[in-house]
């Protein structure tokens, strides 16, 4: 057989060989690339920048309508402040909001657009500021947030809010922080174990194992203790607060799984939980519409607070 024929035969043999090597699965059925993709919201929401700019524009409009909020300090650091939009009633219920931003960015004033809906229903609104993860770590952020909740409870009369009607909402990494807030040992802060009467957690993360394995570990200083202590799903026995969970159908597969499995775990533990998935909403659109009282998630929050 001629050399050219041998070469052709060898090449054909190579071409028909099955591909034996595949990228390894590192978590569930995800490769590293797929897991990183699932914790990168920008890759799933092409209108992310537009939505964030819309938050800012709508919040500016809200401040024009309502006037500037009160800015009050709950701690000594410059960032340890919150914005208060006060309802007319002397002892109004209050919703405290924890902003998202992948633990690394964001600020309370981007979300003032929720205030008109809440004040219209007689609910005061607090937008909380706190350090980012690069400055304080997740444990430092949680220490600030827990301290802020305790401060608001103790100073409720000064703020014109009812200390027995404190509610919580958070989005994305703020929803993660909100979930961790629900497993707090409040006796350490001198406030009742049921200081938070209800929580709305939108597009959050409730077990940090896959997050730690993703590209987010490049800027979040995870440890075994952080992974455990900051995973609300691992501490269900501490949760007594009724929880509303929400995601959009266009969110990442992982964010939807996190919400679904947290709901299932809460149900199995006999905890009060309600989950909503809004069709054709992505990670940023679901938050943008939260200021609309007809939005199913906002309506559920209002129902929880007003007990209708």
Buried (B, 14 or more C-beta within 10 A) or exposed (E): EEEEEEEEEEEEEEEEEEEEEEEEEBBEEBBBEBBBBBBBBEEBBEEBEEBBEBBBEBBBEBBEEBEEBBEBEBBEBEBBBBBBBBBEEEBBBBBBBBBBBBBBBBBBBBBBBBBBBBBEBEBBBBBBBBBBBEEBBBBBBBBBBBBBBBBBBBEBEEBBBBBEBBBBBBBBBBBBBBBBBBBBEBEEBEBEEEBBBBBBBBBBBBBBBBBBBBBBEEEBEBEEEBBEBBBBBBBBEBBEBBBBBBBBEBBBBBBBBBBBEBBEBBEEEEBBBBBBBBEEBBBBBBBBBBBBBEBBBBBBBBEBBEEE
